[in-house]
Amino acid sequence: MDLALLRTFVTVHRAGSFTRAAALLGLSQPAVTSQIRTLERQLGRPLFLRQARGVTPTTIGDELAHKAAPHLDALVEITETGLDDESSLRTLHLAGPPEFTAERALPALTELTGEDGQGYALRASFGNAEETLEGLAAGHHDLAISTARPRGALLTASTLCDEEHVLVAAPKWADQIGSGEALKTGRSVKRAPAFENVPVIEVHESLPFVSRYWASVFDSRPAAPGTVVVPDLRAVLACAVAGAGLAVLPRYLCAAALERGDVVALHEPTVPPLRTYFLVVRTGTLAMPHIARAHEWLLRAAADWC
């Protein structure tokens, strides 16, 4: 069987579209369509069901992808790293949310870039869960950190860690709402209306962090719109420290600010809201030593992050 046909097939399977696969491969869409039809004729079975928006693999298509993809990835790995492992660095491509990747994952992985004869060249890109998982499936990344568990068997996810969310604001807002100590113990503030007059700082107009916190803790929706919206949690923290309003932040990100008193926890529920991170790879790629090593390294590091 022609390996070029298999490579095109796996790319279409991961991309979910002839058009996207053609762009990834640097081919025309008719060329991709022709190669898939050739492969289907050779196998005597359809591999994809054509739909209005993209394609869906048949059962045979899924089985072929799961068998062929790891071996094709291994061949690509050989061509990229070369045969002389001692004279070339292996490049690890990581993708994930900007704040968590920058604050947690990258500092851990940089320990693997040392000159110990097994060092990595490290490349990182940032994006939301949908973007990172799509890029991983398309072969752009080796590892992805995601807040969504992928569906299907093409990607394999391991639980990395849970992230606790904290409702914080500058001390002036705690003083304005009520006693800071009472707020922390929850004695004086048990309902969301206590915070209705406090401006909200968020990463998006939809208030994803505040809305999730309100639903989990207060069983309601936030009444106030976002006053300051910035697409990075580190900027959200900076605005909270400056007194712009309240924010819901991961505890790891605001722990130092809480310790210094730059912000205070406005409420500490008995069961705080959590968000789970997953470490995701393409199924079969943990057979590649450099990916397996980084994968294990992150899982070990994450034991101290919870």
LUMKOL-121918 format. One line per 3 residues: their letters; for each residue x, y, z of C-alpha. Coordinates in steps of 0.25 Angstrom, whole numbers, plus 2048, in hexadecimal, padded with zeros to 3 digits. Layout:
<pts>
a) X,Y,Z  ... .
</pts>
This chain:
<pts>
mdl) 800,800,800  805,80E,7FC  80A,815,809 .
all) 806,823,802  7F8,81E,801  7F8,81A,810 .
rtf) 7FE,827,814  7F3,82F,80D  7E8,826,813 .
vtv) 7ED,828,821  7EE,837,81F  7E0,837,81A .
hra) 7DB,82F,826  7E2,838,82F  7DD,845,828 .
gsf) 7CF,840,826  7CF,847,818  7D5,845,80B .
tra) 7D7,854,80A  7DF,856,817  7E7,849,814 .
aal) 7EB,84F,806  7F0,85C,80D  7F8,853,817 .
lgl) 7FE,84B,80C  800,856,802  7F8,84F,7F8 .
sqp) 7EB,853,7F0  7DE,84E,7F5  7DC,846,7E8 .
avt) 7E9,83F,7EB  7E5,83B,7F9  7D8,836,7F4 .
sqi) 7DE,82E,7E9  7E8,827,7F3  7DD,824,7FD .
rtl) 7D5,81E,7F1  7E1,816,7ED  7E3,810,7FB .
erq) 7D4,80D,7FC  7D5,805,7EF  7E1,7FE,7F3 .
lgr) 7DA,7FA,800  7CC,7F8,7FA  7C6,7FF,806 .
plf) 7C2,80E,808  7CA,815,812  7C2,822,814 .
lrq) 7B4,826,813  7B3,834,80C  7AB,83E,813 .
arg) 7A7,84D,810  7B2,851,81A  7BE,848,819 .
vtp) 7BF,839,81A  7BC,82E,824  7C4,821,825 .
tti) 7BD,814,823  7C0,809,82C  7CA,803,823 .
gde) 7D0,811,822  7D2,812,831  7D8,805,832 .
lah) 7E2,808,827  7E6,815,82D  7E8,810,83B .
kaa) 7F1,805,835  7F9,80D,82B  7FA,81B,832 .
phl) 804,817,83D  80D,811,833  80D,81C,829 .
dal) 80F,826,835  81C,81D,838  821,81E,82A .
vei) 81F,82D,82A  826,82E,838  832,826,831 .
tet) 833,830,826  832,83C,82F  83C,838,839 .
gld) 846,831,82F  84E,825,832  858,82B,83A .
des) 851,82E,847  85E,832,84E  860,83E,845 .
slr) 852,843,844  848,848,84E  83A,842,84E .
tlh) 82F,84D,84D  823,84C,856  817,854,852 .
lag) 80D,857,85D  800,85F,85D  7F7,863,867 .
ppe) 7F0,86F,86E  7F9,87B,870  7F9,87D,87F .
fta) 7FA,86E,883  804,86B,879  80D,877,87C .
era) 80C,876,88B  80C,867,88D  80F,85E,881 .
lpa) 81B,866,87A  823,868,887  822,859,88A .
lte) 826,855,87B  832,85F,87A  839,855,884 .
ltg) 839,84C,878  840,856,86F  84E,854,876 .
edg) 85A,84F,870  85A,841,875  85B,83A,868 .
qgy) 84C,839,868  847,847,867  83B,84C,860 .
alr) 839,858,857  82B,85D,85C  821,864,854 .
asf) 814,869,85A  807,86F,855  7FB,874,85D .
gna) 7EC,873,85A  7DF,86E,85F  7DB,85F,861 .
eet) 7D4,85E,853  7E0,865,84C  7EB,85C,853 .
leg) 7E4,84F,851  7E1,852,843  7F0,855,841 .
laa) 7F4,849,848  7EB,840,840  7F1,847,833 .
ghh) 7FF,844,837  803,852,83B  806,84E,849 .
dla) 80C,843,851  805,846,85E  7F9,84E,861 .
ist) 7F4,853,86F  7E5,854,86E  7D9,857,878 .
arp) 7D0,84E,86F  7D2,83F,86E  7D2,83B,85F .
rga) 7C8,832,859  7CB,826,851  7D7,81D,851 .
llt) 7E1,825,848  7E5,82D,854  7E9,828,862 .
ast) 7E7,830,86E  7ED,82F,87C  7E8,837,888 .
lcd) 7F3,841,88B  7EE,849,897  7E2,851,89D .
eeh) 7E2,860,89E  7DB,866,8AA  7D3,873,8A6 .
vlv) 7D3,87F,8B0  7CA,88B,8B1  7D4,897,8B3 .
aap) 7D4,8A6,8B4  7DD,8B1,8B9  7DB,8B3,8C8 .
kwa) 7D3,8C0,8C6  7C8,8B8,8C0  7C8,8AF,8CC .
dqi) 7C7,8BA,8D5  7BC,8C0,8CD  7B3,8B4,8CD .
gsg) 7B6,8B0,8DB  7C0,8AA,8E5  7CB,8A3,8DE .
eal) 7CC,898,8E8  7BD,896,8E7  7BE,895,8D8 .
ktg) 7C8,88A,8D9  7C1,882,8E3  7B4,884,8DB .
rsv) 7AC,889,8E8  7A7,896,8E2  7A7,893,8D3 .
kra) 79F,886,8CF  798,88C,8C2  79D,891,8B5 .
paf) 795,89F,8B7  7A0,8A3,8C1  7A9,8A5,8B5 .
env) 7A0,8AB,8AB  7A5,8B9,8AC  7B4,8B5,8AA .
pvi) 7BA,8B7,89C  7BE,8AA,895  7CB,8A7,88F .
evh) 7CB,89B,884  7D2,895,879  7C6,895,86F .
esl) 7B8,89D,86E  7B1,88F,872  7B8,890,880 .
pfv) 7BC,881,87F  7C3,881,88D  7B9,889,894 .
sry) 7AD,882,88E  7B3,874,892  7B6,879,8A0 .
was) 7A8,87F,8A2  7A1,872,89D  7AA,869,8A5 .
vfd) 7AA,871,8B2  79D,87A,8B2  794,872,8A8 .
srp) 792,87F,8A0  797,887,895  7A0,894,897 .
aap) 797,8A1,896  7A2,8AA,893  7A9,8AB,885 .
gtv) 7B8,8AB,883  7BD,8B8,886  7CC,8B5,882 .
vvp) 7CE,8AA,878  7DC,8A5,874  7DF,898,86D .
dlr) 7EA,893,877  7E8,88F,886  7F5,896,88A .
avl) 7F0,8A3,885  7E3,8A0,88D  7EB,89E,899 .
aca) 7F2,8AB,897  7E5,8B3,895  7E0,8AD,8A2 .
vag) 7EC,8B1,8AA  7EA,8BF,8A4  7DC,8BF,8AA .
agl) 7D4,8BE,89D  7CA,8B4,8A3  7C8,8A5,8A6 .
avl) 7CE,89A,89F  7CD,88A,89F  7DC,885,89E .
pry) 7E3,878,89F  7E9,877,8AD  7F7,874,8A7 .
lca) 7F7,881,8A0  7F2,88A,8AB  7F9,883,8B7 .
aal) 804,88C,8B8  7FB,899,8B7  7F2,893,8C2 .
erg) 7FE,890,8CB  803,89F,8C9  7F5,8A4,8CB .
dvv) 7F4,8AB,8BE  7E7,8A3,8BC  7DE,89C,8C6 .
alh) 7D5,890,8C4  7C7,896,8C4  7C0,888,8C7 .
ept) 7C6,87B,8CA  7BB,870,8C8  7BC,862,8CF .
vpp) 7BE,85C,8C1  7C5,866,8B8  7C3,865,8A9 .
lrt) 7CD,85D,8A1  7D1,85C,893  7D9,84F,88E .
yfl) 7E4,850,884  7E8,844,87B  7F5,841,874 .
vvr) 7F2,83C,866  7FA,834,85C  7F6,82E,84F .
tgt) 7F3,81F,851  800,817,84F  80A,823,850 .
lam) 80E,81F,85E  817,814,857  820,820,853 .
phi) 82A,822,85E  82B,831,85E  81C,832,85F .
ara) 81B,827,86A  825,82E,872  81F,83C,872 .
hew) 811,835,875  816,82E,881  81E,83A,886 .
llr) 812,843,885  809,839,88D  814,838,898 .
aaa) 815,847,899  806,848,899  805,840,8A6 .
dwc) 80B,84D,8AD  801,856,8A6  7F4,851,8AC .
</pts>
